Amino acid sequence: MHQTGETVLRMTGITKQFPGILANDNVSLELRAGEVLGLLGENGAGKTTIMNILYGLHKPDKGEIYVSGRKVEITSPRQAVDLGIGMVHQQFMLVDQLTALENAILGMPTARPPLIDLESVRVRFEKLAKEYQILIDPSTPVWQLPVGDKQWLEILKQLFRDAKILILDEPTAVLAPSQAQQLFKKIRQLTEEGGSVIFISHKLDEVLEITDRITVLRDGHAIGTIMTEDATPSNLAQMMVGRPVYSDRKQRPPLETKQEMLVIEDLCCNDDRGIPALKNLNLTVYAGEIVGVAGVSGNGQKELAENIAGLRQKVKGTIRINDKPVTGVIRDTSLLGYIPEDKHKTGLVANFSVEENMILKIFDTHPFTRWGLLQGDAVRRTAGALIEEYDIKTPDSTIPVRHLSGGNQQKVVIAREINGKPVLLVASQPTRGLDLGAVESVHDILLRERSRGTAVLFISAELQEVMTLSDRIIVMFEGEIMGELDAENANVNLIGGMMLGHREEHKDRARI
């Protein structure tokens, strides 16, 4: 990577207030040509807000934006695109029913509207895909693409629009380590060609690897900007959180009794495309233990969690929770707590208030409903207690949950799912996209549940996290369990090999 020193973007004194939340308070940052600027901060620190302002999704209350030295007012994404600014959002902005090619050109002007010359567009798509070695068939419908390819398509979409300033918001959240390295190569290629990248991530090792400078936000303020060569994980964490953060394996008492809480036998199911996702899977999880599921995203983890929750139909096999067969959606909150992989699609109703989301599963039970009417006082009391217990940052319980930061939205889901004191907790990617402080908080909550005697199935694409939190680790590849390891003595290389499909050699240790 190189830097020309020329400033291509300057944001000065940016202030943005939402109802009850000061998201950005007099924030300034600058981006130079040919550099990668890291943007770090906890959830709610204001990173996404300031980038949404740059991309024309929000209007700042105060402050100025200069692109290539010229003062601009960006009032829409179209205007941002015309200025050469592209943004890859944390949540995919793709239309599932359209093809990869159709998504790439969506919203772009055409030479002869309303007609689209798909053939010339296809040639350009394939040329760009080849240049950046992105292997996506342009005619594939987006819903059929693996999650990693959707991320590549989002990046390709911005290259298609000739983005000179590219904002990447948590771009590696859905990528395996090897895919993340591939992305870094593409980022370097972009900057060597004169482009500039703003890289938002919670993974300190990635920020240290790919960036030239790092700007840290905390509580809506810019804490400072440092050269990456002068940064360390500990001083960055201190700047982000305001205190030291510890990520070592936490001590926990050993499992004393082996009471089976989740028993899965010969489970087979298909994914959304009708392709086998789980193949004769067998698994037992005991009360008071955390079983970590490692593996690259898209190897059956999502389907496993959905089967346990009764949200996906199995082809064959049995699932029992506390000796009760799972035959459909589980509404018994004392039996199962389910933290889904995608909190926006499955975990929350965005336009409902925080308190309404807290009681989604139990709204029709006493004391929340009487004579068919919702009892606001009871709802508010329960929500208030959970907001305090889980340290959820919200002005009050009546605001729509969509106004909360990603980390606080996740805490709403976790609080609701754990409130029923379930015997089994399935936590699927519960820390995806969360900052250091929020990750630490989620880990503490899961360990607390373990101490209470809950059986926890913990699914994460972050190998280090699985090793930090689990008692046992199983590794999944293409819908099968490649092997099982004791987390205390887990071998990173062995797990890495299993994640790529190499079965554990010691078959006696691979039994679940």
Secondary structure per residue as TSV (DSSP state, phi and psi in degrees):
chain	resnum	aa	ss	phi	psi
A	1	M	-	360.0	155.0
A	2	H	-	-142.5	162.1
A	3	Q	-	-127.8	132.4
A	4	T	-	-85.2	-16.5
A	5	G	-	90.1	-21.5
A	6	E	-	-68.1	131.7
A	7	T	E	-82.7	119.3
A	8	V	E	-96.9	-19.3
A	9	L	E	-146.5	134.1
A	10	R	E	-137.7	125.0
A	11	M	E	-115.9	124.6
A	12	T	E	-126.2	131.7
A	13	G	E	59.8	36.0
A	14	I	E	-73.0	123.1
A	15	T	E	-127.1	133.6
A	16	K	E	-144.2	125.0
A	17	Q	E	-118.5	134.0
A	18	F	E	-108.7	168.2
A	19	P	T	-52.5	111.5
A	20	G	T	78.6	0.1
A	21	I	E	-134.5	123.7
A	22	L	E	-92.9	96.8
A	23	A	E	-76.0	-42.3
A	24	N	E	-130.4	130.8
A	25	D	E	-125.0	95.3
A	26	N	E	57.6	49.3
A	27	V	E	-89.5	133.4
A	28	S	E	-126.7	141.7
A	29	L	E	-154.2	159.4
A	30	E	E	-138.0	152.5
A	31	L	E	-127.8	134.4
A	32	R	E	-103.9	157.5
A	33	A	T	-63.7	135.4
A	34	G	T	74.8	16.5
A	35	E	-	-118.9	161.1
A	36	V	E	-109.7	117.5
A	37	L	E	-100.7	120.1
A	38	G	E	-80.1	137.6
A	39	L	E	-120.1	111.0
A	40	L	E	-114.0	154.5
A	41	G	-	160.8	157.1
A	42	E	-	-68.7	165.9
A	43	N	T	-59.4	135.4
A	44	G	T	87.2	0.5
A	45	A	S	-74.3	-20.3
A	46	G	S	111.0	8.9
A	47	K	H	-63.5	-53.8
A	48	T	H	-66.2	-36.5
A	49	T	H	-60.0	-48.0
A	50	I	H	-67.4	-31.5
A	51	M	H	-73.9	-35.1
A	52	N	H	-65.9	-31.5
A	53	I	H	-66.6	-44.6
A	54	L	H	-62.9	-32.8
A	55	Y	T	-90.8	3.3
A	56	G	T	83.7	11.6
A	57	L	S	-85.6	-25.3
A	58	H	S	-128.6	151.2
A	59	K	-	-102.1	128.4
A	60	P	-	-70.3	148.5
A	61	D	S	-74.5	-34.3
A	62	K	E	-146.6	161.0
A	63	G	E	113.8	167.7
A	64	E	E	-132.0	150.2
A	65	I	E	-123.8	131.3
A	66	Y	E	-121.7	127.0
A	67	V	E	-114.6	120.9
A	68	S	T	51.4	41.5
A	69	G	T	83.5	-6.4
A	70	R	E	-104.5	130.3
A	71	K	E	-70.0	131.4
A	72	V	E	-132.2	155.3
A	73	E	-	-116.4	119.0
A	74	I	-	-105.0	109.2
A	75	T	-	-107.7	-3.5
A	76	S	S	-158.2	156.8
A	77	P	H	-58.0	-34.9
A	78	R	H	-59.5	-41.1
A	79	Q	H	-65.7	-39.9
A	80	A	H	-61.6	-44.3
A	81	V	H	-61.0	-42.8
A	82	D	H	-62.0	-26.9
A	83	L	T	-87.4	1.7
A	84	G	T	85.2	21.1
A	85	I	E	-104.3	127.0
A	86	G	E	-124.0	148.6
A	87	M	E	-134.4	128.3
A	88	V	E	-102.2	109.1
A	89	H	-	-76.8	161.4
A	90	Q	S	-62.2	-40.1
A	91	Q	S	-97.5	133.9
A	92	F	-	-58.5	136.2
A	93	M	-	-107.5	57.8
A	94	L	-	-118.7	152.5
A	95	V	-	-99.8	110.7
A	96	D	T	-56.1	-36.1
A	97	Q	T	-77.8	-17.4
A	98	L	S	-88.4	160.6
A	99	T	B	-76.1	170.1
A	100	A	H	-59.1	-42.8
A	101	L	H	-64.0	-45.5
A	102	E	H	-62.8	-37.2
A	103	N	H	-66.2	-37.9
A	104	A	H	-62.7	-32.8
A	105	I	H	-103.7	1.5
A	106	L	T	-56.2	125.4
A	107	G	T	84.6	-4.1
A	108	M	-	-83.1	145.7
A	109	P	-	-68.5	151.2
A	110	T	-	-117.7	160.1
A	111	A	S	-65.4	-38.1
A	112	R	B	-130.6	73.7
A	113	P	T	-61.8	145.6
A	114	P	T	-89.8	11.4
A	115	L	B	-77.6	147.1
A	116	I	-	-122.9	126.8
A	117	D	-	-85.4	84.9
A	118	L	H	-63.8	-29.0
A	119	E	H	-67.3	-46.3
A	120	S	H	-68.6	-33.8
A	121	V	H	-65.8	-41.4
A	122	R	H	-60.6	-42.1
A	123	V	H	-60.5	-43.3
A	124	R	H	-66.8	-41.1
A	125	F	H	-58.0	-49.3
A	126	E	H	-66.6	-34.7
A	127	K	H	-65.7	-46.3
A	128	L	H	-63.9	-44.3
A	129	A	H	-60.6	-39.3
A	130	K	H	-69.7	-42.4
A	131	E	H	-60.2	-39.4
A	132	Y	T	-101.1	8.5
A	133	Q	T	53.4	47.5
A	134	I	-	-103.3	109.9
A	135	L	-	-90.3	80.6
A	136	I	-	-126.5	128.2
A	137	D	-	-74.1	119.0
A	138	P	T	-61.6	-20.4
A	139	S	T	-91.1	-0.9
A	140	T	S	-75.8	129.1
A	141	P	B	-62.5	141.9
A	142	V	G	-58.5	-35.5
A	143	W	G	-64.5	-18.6
A	144	Q	G	-90.6	-6.4
A	145	L	S	-80.2	138.9
A	146	P	-	-61.7	158.5
A	147	V	H	-59.7	-36.5
A	148	G	H	-63.9	-40.4
A	149	D	H	-67.2	-31.4
A	150	K	H	-63.1	-37.4
A	151	Q	H	-65.3	-43.2
A	152	W	H	-61.3	-40.5
A	153	L	H	-63.2	-39.3
A	154	E	H	-60.1	-40.7
A	155	I	H	-69.8	-42.2
A	156	L	H	-60.5	-38.0
A	157	K	H	-58.6	-40.0
A	158	Q	H	-74.3	-37.2
A	159	L	H	-63.4	-35.7
A	160	F	H	-60.7	-29.4
A	161	R	T	-95.1	14.1
A	162	D	T	57.3	43.0
A	163	A	-	-66.7	126.8
A	164	K	S	-98.8	-24.3
A	165	I	E	-119.3	113.4
A	166	L	E	-111.9	122.8
A	167	I	E	-98.7	122.0
A	168	L	E	-114.2	109.8
A	169	D	E	-99.1	106.3
A	170	E	S	51.8	54.8
A	171	P	T	-71.3	-19.8
A	172	T	T	-99.6	5.1
A	173	A	T	-57.9	-30.3
A	174	V	T	-111.0	14.1
A	175	L	S	-109.2	146.0
A	176	A	-	-72.6	161.4
A	177	P	H	-53.2	-41.6
A	178	S	H	-67.6	-34.7
A	179	Q	H	-69.6	-34.4
A	180	A	H	-63.1	-40.6
A	181	Q	H	-62.8	-38.5
A	182	Q	H	-62.2	-41.7
A	183	L	H	-62.7	-41.8
A	184	F	H	-61.4	-36.5
A	185	K	H	-61.5	-42.0
A	186	K	H	-68.2	-36.3
A	187	I	H	-64.1	-42.6
A	188	R	H	-63.6	-38.8
A	189	Q	H	-60.9	-42.8
A	190	L	H	-62.0	-46.5
A	191	T	H	-71.5	-32.5
A	192	E	H	-65.6	-25.3
A	193	E	T	-90.1	8.7
A	194	G	T	99.0	-3.0
A	195	G	-	-75.9	165.2
A	196	S	E	-129.3	145.3
A	197	V	E	-128.9	134.2
A	198	I	E	-103.9	118.7
A	199	F	E	-111.8	107.4
A	200	I	E	-97.5	125.5
A	201	S	-	-156.6	158.4
A	202	H	S	-101.9	-5.1
A	203	K	-	-90.9	105.0
A	204	L	H	-61.7	-37.0
A	205	D	H	-63.7	-36.7
A	206	E	H	-69.1	-44.0
A	207	V	H	-60.7	-41.0
A	208	L	H	-68.0	-29.1
A	209	E	H	-79.5	-38.5
A	210	I	H	-104.7	-18.4
A	211	T	-	-94.8	164.3
A	212	D	S	-101.2	-40.4
A	213	R	E	-135.9	160.0
A	214	I	E	-133.8	126.0
A	215	T	E	-105.7	130.8
A	216	V	E	-110.8	129.5
A	217	L	E	-108.4	145.0
A	218	R	E	-146.1	127.0
A	219	D	T	51.3	40.8
A	220	G	T	83.5	-2.5
A	221	H	E	-108.9	150.1
A	222	A	E	-83.4	113.7
A	223	I	E	-77.0	-34.3
A	224	G	E	164.0	167.2
A	225	T	E	-124.6	130.8
A	226	I	E	-130.3	154.0
A	227	M	E	-67.9	138.9
A	228	T	G	-59.2	-35.4
A	229	E	G	-65.3	-19.7
A	230	D	G	-96.3	-0.6
A	231	A	-	-94.8	149.8
A	232	T	-	-132.2	158.4
A	233	P	H	-55.2	-39.0
A	234	S	H	-71.5	-40.7
A	235	N	H	-73.9	-29.0
A	236	L	H	-68.2	-44.1
A	237	A	H	-60.8	-40.8
A	238	Q	H	-62.5	-41.7
A	239	M	H	-65.9	-39.8
A	240	M	H	-69.6	-46.3
A	241	V	H	-102.4	-23.2
A	242	G	S	84.7	9.3
A	243	R	S	-160.1	162.7
A	244	P	-	-65.3	145.0
A	245	V	-	-120.8	134.8
A	246	Y	-	-111.5	132.2
A	247	S	-	-120.2	11.8
A	248	D	S	-70.0	162.8
A	249	R	-	-61.7	127.1
A	250	K	-	-84.5	140.3
A	251	Q	-	-71.8	144.9
A	252	R	-	-150.5	148.6
A	253	P	-	-64.7	149.2
A	254	P	-	-68.6	159.3
A	255	L	-	-72.8	122.5
A	256	E	-	-91.5	-44.2
A	257	T	-	-117.9	155.5
A	258	K	-	-112.9	81.7
A	259	Q	-	-96.9	119.2
A	260	E	E	-70.6	122.9
A	261	M	E	-109.1	-34.2
A	262	L	E	-127.8	122.3
A	263	V	E	-127.5	118.1
A	264	I	E	-115.9	130.2
A	265	E	E	-129.3	125.7
A	266	D	E	49.8	44.5
A	267	L	E	-79.1	126.6
A	268	C	E	-127.0	138.7
A	269	C	E	-155.7	167.2
A	270	N	E	-107.0	158.9
A	271	D	-	-87.0	-171.6
A	272	D	T	-64.5	-21.2
A	273	R	T	-90.5	-1.5
A	274	G	S	85.9	9.0
A	275	I	S	-93.2	138.7
A	276	P	E	-53.3	125.8
A	277	A	E	-108.1	-31.7
A	278	L	E	-126.6	135.6
A	279	K	E	-126.5	100.3
A	280	N	E	48.9	53.3
A	281	L	E	-85.0	133.8
A	282	N	E	-123.5	133.9
A	283	L	E	-158.7	138.8
A	284	T	E	-127.2	133.5
A	285	V	E	-122.2	131.7
A	286	Y	E	-97.3	157.7
A	287	A	T	-59.9	136.9
A	288	G	T	76.3	23.0
A	289	E	-	-135.0	154.5
A	290	I	E	-109.4	116.8
A	291	V	E	-100.2	117.4
A	292	G	E	-89.1	139.1
A	293	V	E	-110.5	110.4
A	294	A	E	-98.7	158.2
A	295	G	S	149.5	155.1
A	296	V	-	-67.5	138.7
A	297	S	T	-52.8	141.5
A	298	G	T	95.1	13.8
A	299	N	S	-108.4	26.0
A	300	G	S	105.3	-3.8
A	301	Q	H	-62.9	-44.6
A	302	K	H	-62.8	-43.8
A	303	E	H	-66.8	-34.9
A	304	L	H	-61.8	-49.1
A	305	A	H	-61.9	-42.6
A	306	E	H	-67.3	-34.4
A	307	N	H	-64.6	-44.8
A	308	I	H	-61.9	-38.3
A	309	A	T	-79.8	-3.9
A	310	G	T	77.2	17.8
A	311	L	-	-93.9	-8.8
A	312	R	S	-132.0	138.0
A	313	Q	-	-78.9	132.0
A	314	K	E	-87.9	155.6
A	315	V	E	-82.7	-42.0
A	316	K	E	-161.1	171.4
A	317	G	E	104.5	173.7
A	318	T	E	-130.3	148.3
A	319	I	E	-130.0	128.0
A	320	R	E	-127.3	132.4
A	321	I	E	-115.1	118.5
A	322	N	T	50.6	42.6
A	323	D	T	70.0	12.4
A	324	K	E	-105.7	127.9
A	325	P	E	-69.3	141.0
A	326	V	-	-90.1	115.2
A	327	T	-	-119.8	-6.7
A	328	G	S	-173.3	-167.2
A	329	V	-	-59.9	131.1
A	330	I	-	-92.8	117.6
A	331	R	-	-102.3	-10.0
A	332	D	-	-73.4	104.8
A	333	T	T	-71.0	-14.7
A	334	S	T	-84.9	-10.6
A	335	L	T	-95.1	-48.8
A	336	L	E	-137.7	134.3
A	337	G	E	-110.6	131.4
A	338	Y	E	-129.1	111.2
A	339	I	E	-99.0	104.6
A	340	P	-	-76.2	160.9
A	341	E	S	-62.0	-40.7
A	342	D	-	-111.8	97.2
A	343	K	I	-64.4	-29.4
A	344	H	I	-73.5	-40.6
A	345	K	I	-82.8	-37.4
A	346	T	I	-115.0	-28.6
A	347	G	I	-92.0	-28.2
A	348	L	-	-135.5	155.9
A	349	V	-	-105.7	105.5
A	350	A	T	-55.5	-38.1
A	351	N	T	-86.4	-9.1
A	352	F	S	-76.1	155.8
A	353	S	B	-71.8	168.6
A	354	V	H	-57.6	-46.5
A	355	E	H	-67.6	-35.4
A	356	E	H	-66.0	-38.9
A	357	N	H	-65.9	-30.7
A	358	M	H	-64.8	-29.0
A	359	I	T	-114.7	19.1
A	360	L	T	-50.7	-38.3
A	361	K	T	-87.6	-16.9
A	362	I	T	-128.4	16.7
A	363	F	T	-61.0	-26.0
A	364	D	T	-95.7	15.7
A	365	T	S	-112.0	165.3
A	366	H	T	-68.9	138.3
A	367	P	T	-97.7	13.2
A	368	F	T	-79.5	-24.5
A	369	T	E	-128.1	132.6
A	370	R	E	-138.1	128.7
A	371	W	T	53.4	36.1
A	372	G	T	79.0	4.3
A	373	L	E	-113.2	138.5
A	374	L	E	-72.2	132.1
A	375	Q	-	-95.8	97.4
A	376	G	H	-55.6	-40.6
A	377	D	H	-62.9	-43.4
A	378	A	H	-65.7	-41.7
A	379	V	H	-60.8	-45.9
A	380	R	H	-66.2	-39.1
A	381	R	H	-62.2	-47.8
A	382	T	H	-63.0	-46.3
A	383	A	H	-62.6	-42.1
A	384	G	H	-60.6	-41.8
A	385	A	H	-64.7	-41.4
A	386	L	H	-70.5	-37.6
A	387	I	H	-60.1	-41.1
A	388	E	H	-70.6	-45.7
A	389	E	H	-62.7	-39.1
A	390	Y	T	-101.2	8.8
A	391	D	T	52.4	51.9
A	392	I	-	-86.3	121.5
A	393	K	-	-85.7	105.9
A	394	T	-	-150.2	142.1
A	395	P	S	-56.7	-43.4
A	396	D	-	-162.5	176.9
A	397	S	T	-81.2	-3.6
A	398	T	T	-97.2	-7.1
A	399	I	S	-78.4	150.8
A	400	P	B	-58.1	139.2
A	401	V	G	-63.7	-22.2
A	402	R	G	-65.8	-18.8
A	403	H	G	-79.3	-9.8
A	404	L	S	-82.1	156.6
A	405	S	-	-68.9	163.5
A	406	G	H	-56.1	-41.8
A	407	G	H	-65.3	-39.7
A	408	N	H	-73.7	-32.5
A	409	Q	H	-60.8	-42.7
A	410	Q	H	-63.2	-37.6
A	411	K	H	-65.7	-32.1
A	412	V	H	-63.0	-45.6
A	413	V	H	-61.6	-47.1
A	414	I	H	-62.6	-45.1
A	415	A	H	-60.2	-44.6
A	416	R	H	-63.3	-44.4
A	417	E	H	-72.5	-29.0
A	418	I	H	-90.9	-19.9
A	419	N	H	-58.2	-30.4
A	420	G	T	-80.0	2.7
A	421	K	-	50.6	60.9
A	422	P	-	-71.0	153.3
A	423	V	S	-78.6	-22.4
A	424	L	E	-130.6	132.1
A	425	L	E	-119.8	119.6
A	426	V	E	-102.6	113.2
A	427	A	E	-112.9	104.4
A	428	S	E	-101.3	111.6
A	429	Q	S	50.1	49.0
A	430	P	T	-68.7	-15.9
A	431	T	T	-111.2	8.9
A	432	R	T	-59.4	126.3
A	433	G	T	76.8	8.0
A	434	L	-	-94.6	155.8
A	435	D	-	-83.1	175.6
A	436	L	H	-55.9	-48.6
A	437	G	H	-63.3	-42.0
A	438	A	H	-68.7	-37.8
A	439	V	H	-61.4	-46.0
A	440	E	H	-59.2	-40.9
A	441	S	H	-64.4	-44.6
A	442	V	H	-63.1	-43.6
A	443	H	H	-58.2	-44.8
A	444	D	H	-62.1	-39.4
A	445	I	H	-63.5	-44.1
A	446	L	H	-66.6	-38.2
A	447	L	H	-67.7	-34.5
A	448	R	H	-64.2	-40.5
A	449	E	H	-64.7	-39.7
A	450	R	H	-58.2	-45.1
A	451	S	H	-62.5	-30.4
A	452	R	H	-74.4	-11.5
A	453	G	T	103.1	5.3
A	454	T	-	-71.8	141.1
A	455	A	E	-84.5	127.1
A	456	V	E	-119.2	124.6
A	457	L	E	-104.0	113.1
A	458	F	E	-111.2	110.9
A	459	I	E	-105.2	124.4
A	460	S	-	-150.2	144.1
A	461	A	S	-85.9	-5.9
A	462	E	-	-91.1	105.0
A	463	L	H	-60.5	-42.2
A	464	Q	H	-61.6	-37.7
A	465	E	H	-67.0	-42.5
A	466	V	H	-59.7	-42.8
A	467	M	H	-69.7	-32.6
A	468	T	H	-70.5	-37.0
A	469	L	H	-101.4	-26.2
A	470	S	-	-86.0	159.1
A	471	D	S	-92.4	-43.9
A	472	R	E	-124.9	153.1
A	473	I	E	-126.9	130.1
A	474	I	E	-111.6	148.8
A	475	V	E	-117.7	126.7
A	476	M	E	-106.4	141.4
A	477	F	E	-147.3	121.9
A	478	E	T	49.8	45.1
A	479	G	T	80.0	8.0
A	480	E	E	-124.8	155.9
A	481	I	E	-90.9	118.4
A	482	M	E	-79.5	-22.7
A	483	G	E	167.7	174.3
A	484	E	E	-131.4	141.1
A	485	L	E	-134.5	153.1
A	486	D	E	-77.9	122.0
A	487	A	G	-63.1	-31.1
A	488	E	G	-57.4	-37.5
A	489	N	G	-117.9	28.2
A	490	A	-	-64.8	144.0
A	491	N	-	-106.6	118.2
A	492	V	H	-59.3	-43.0
A	493	N	H	-65.5	-39.3
A	494	L	H	-64.8	-45.1
A	495	I	H	-63.9	-43.9
A	496	G	H	-57.2	-40.3
A	497	G	H	-64.7	-43.3
A	498	M	H	-64.7	-34.8
A	499	M	H	-62.8	-24.4
A	500	L	T	-97.4	6.8
A	501	G	T	105.9	5.9
A	502	H	-	-87.5	117.5
A	503	R	-	-69.5	147.4
A	504	E	-	-63.7	133.6
A	505	E	S	-70.4	-37.9
A	506	H	-	-81.5	89.7
A	507	K	H	-61.3	-28.5
A	508	D	H	-68.2	-26.3
A	509	R	H	-85.9	-11.6
A	510	A	H	-88.1	-6.5
A	511	R	-	-70.9	140.9
A	512	I	-	-98.3	360.0
